[in-house]
Amino acid sequence: MKIAIAADHGGFPLKADIVELLKQAGHEPIDLGAHEYIAGDDYPDYSLLVGRAVQTGKAERGIVICGSGIGACVAANKLKGIRAGVCHDTYSAHQGVEHDDMNVLCLGARIIGVEPAREIVLAFAAAQFNLGERYQRRLNKVLKIEQEN
C-alpha cells in the first residue's frame, strides 16, 4: 500500500524509523518531509501535504507525526475526505480504520515511544474498513456532514 508520511520537528526523530518499518512490511512509503530537522516548522504544512496525497490518490493512507499528534490531526481533518485520528494504542489504530474508515493516522512522538509507534503503524496499515451495514451507514452520515458544512 502507498502510505504518505510527514513530520514536523516534534515528530522528525520518529519518522525515519516508521518509513523503514513501512518498507520492511512491504508498503511503499511516500516521504513528504521534513527531510531535515527544522526547529521552527509547523505541523499544518505537513498535515496538508499528507492530506493532499490521500485526497488525490497519490497515497491510499497517510501518517502525520508531530509532538502530540493533536495539532496534526486537527489540521488534517480540515481537508475534505480526510478522516484522521490520533492513535496511541493498537486497538484505536485498527478500529479507526475498520469502523470509521480512518485514512490518516496521527502520532505524537513526544507521547509514545518507538516500539509502541511501530506496533500502532502496523495495526493501522493492516486494517481494512468493515463493509457491514452499520459501519457504512455511519460513514455515510459523516460524509453528509462534510458535504453540508
N, C-alpha and C positions, 0 to 999 in steps of 0.2 A: 504494500500500500504506500502511496505517496503521502508523506506527512510533512507539512511545513512547520518549521520550528524557528523561534526567535527569542531573544532575551535582552533585557536591558542590563545595566550594570549590576543590579541586585541578583539577577539570575545568570549572569555571564559565566561564573565559575562552574555551574552545573550543566550548562548547555552542551559543552563538548562531550561530556560523558553520556548524555542522553542521545546525541547524534550517533555516537559509536554504538550504543546499545541498539538503536533502531536498525543500523546497518547489520549488526550481528543477528538480529531477529528476522532478517530478510525483507525489511522495509526499505523504502527509498526516502531518506530524509532530505528535505529541501531547506538548507540553512540560509535563512534570510537576515542573519545578523543578530546581534552585533558581532563583527568579526575581530574586533579588538576591544579591550576594556576602555569604556568611555564613561568616566565618573559622572558627568552631567547629562547623560542621555535620558530619555523619557519613555516610559512603558507604553503610552498610547501609540507612539510611532511603530513599535514592534507588533502591537495588537492589530494595528491597521494592516501591516504587511501580511501577517498570517491570515487575518480575516479575508483580505482580498484574494489571497491564494486559494482559499477554500471557496469563496464566492464564485470565482472564475473557473473552477475545476482544475486549476494547476495542481492542487492537492486535494485529497479526499478528506483529510482531517488536519488539524493543526495543534500545536503546543506553543504556549507562550509562558515564559518564565520571568518573574520579577521577584522582588524581595518577599512579598507576602502572597502573591497570586491575586489579590483582590483588585488592585488597580488594573492589571492586565485583563481581568475578567470583566470589569465594568466597561472598559473601553471596547473590548471585543464584542460585547453584547449590543453595542450601538449599531453594528453593521447588520443590515438585512440578511436573513438566512443563517446567521451565526448563532449557535446555541452553545455558549461557553460556560464552563463550570470550574470552580476551584475544587480540586480534589487532593486531599492529603491522606487518603486511605484507598485501598484497592477496591473495596465494595462500592464506594461512590464513583470510582473511575469506570468500572464496568456497568454498574447500574445506570449511571447517567447516559450511557450510550444505549443500553438495552431498553430502558423505559422512556427516555426523553430525547433520544436521537441527538445527544450532545456531540458536536463535531469539533469543538476546540477545548482542549484540556489546559487549565491554568494551574501553574505550580508556584509555590512560594519557597524559593531556595533558602531563605532565612528561617523557614518554619520546619522543613523536613530535611533529612539527610540524604545522601546519595543513594543508599540501598533502598530506603522506602520509595524514593522517587523512581528508581528503576522498576520496582515492582508495580507501582501505580501506572507508569507509562506502558508497561507490557499488558496490564489488565485493560487499559483504555484501547490499545491497539488491537487486542484480540476480540473485543466485544463487538456484537452486531445488534442493530436495532431489532427489537421483537415486533414482528408484524401482526401481533394479536390485536383484536378489535379495540380493546380499551386503550392500548398504547397509541394506536393510530388516531383514535378519537381525541385523545388528549393532545397529541401533536397537532392535529388539525385546529384545535382551539387556540393553541399557541400561535400557529401560523396566521389565524384570523386576527388575533390581537395585533400581531406585527403588521399586517396589511392595513388595518383600520387606524393605526396610530403612528 
